[in-house]
Amino acid sequence: MTAVPALALLVALLGGGLPVSAQSSKQVKVLFEFRQSTTQSRDAVDGSGRVVITERGARSSGGVAVDSTQRRTQTSTGIFTLVQDGGESTLIVASQVPYPQVTFYRDYLTGAGYVVSGVQFKDVGTSLKVGVTVLPGNQVRIRLTPTISWFSADRSGVIEASEASTTLVVPSGQPVVLGGATTQTHELTRRILGYRTGESGSETTMALTATVR
């Protein structure tokens, strides 16, 4: 899972927010991680045989081979920013969104009333505005606001999707899962003398960690 579709999922999940308070001397490291876990398994039964013809007649031989494998991989990518207590910072998720995904952001902004219908986007960039407040008890209040920059043939703009912003309180240094997605596939291949089955599944999660420094 790349950062761009993950932000699209984040836009769909977030909601509600609170103002950011006055600044202090403390800093907070805000880390976003996109974690993907993939499992692949395969079971196969293959038959084999042959017939040998000699002067004494024909004889045959055969056998069955069984194969079973399982593979599990985990990958993680992350982006982070340092934010002063009471202040804001911006995380650039993608300076240029792949063209097939531009339509998603155009339709989202049009449906939310940010852009008039009919505007054709040529390029889109995405980022997250992050505001933090250090709270007593080693906790951090974080406000997240998706920001989308867009370009068309004759104009451009930067829009904060305020209706998709959210505020949450998290313990310092402890990851909090914001959301995710799962996929599962099953495949059966039949052969002349056997068969093979395969299963694969993946889980992608978005986690946030805020650490007071």
Phi, psi and omega in degrees: 000128179272172182292327185295304177297332177296322177293323177300319177293323179296321178301321182287335186269331190280157176184138175084148180197166179231155181291158179267138184273184182295155185282154171227186184277351182284151176238151180234129173269119180251117184245129172252127178240138174248106186255134179232128177243126183235134178236130178232131177228150181216133174234130182222142173235117182239127175262151179216152180191165178204158178237128180246124180256125178233182178296334181271358179128197183248143175223151184235157176216154181197173180192171180232131179247133180243131182228132179219126181223153175217137183226134180229128180232149178227131178231153181212133174233149183212157173226148182216163176214154174258128183235132176285142180306125182087359182248191181226155175215168182235130175258117177278114180276314179208122177284338179213108180287136175306140189305319181300339181264356180298323182300322179302311183290322177299313180295323179296310182293323178293315180294329180276357177086011180281329183231140179290151181296142177102347179289128180259118181282138172261331183205150180219139173237152182229146177205169177237127172272127185241120174245137184229151173221124178281129182250162174298158180079023177059042178240160183228132172263128185237134174246126183245130178227113176296138178234134184234126174256135184226154181223134174238189184295327186232004181204172178207168180193161175234125187234129171267119181279079187295328180290346179257008179281161179212159174233132178221154178250125184231150174291141179298130175082359182250125180295142177233125181281126180269330182170183181179188181207153179229151174224150181215133177227152178222134183225135176236122179245119179266139179240173180297318183240030179171196180205165176219133175242145179219141177228142176216145179213150179219148178228126179243129181232152174250125182235144179240135176230123177247122184237122178285130184252000000 
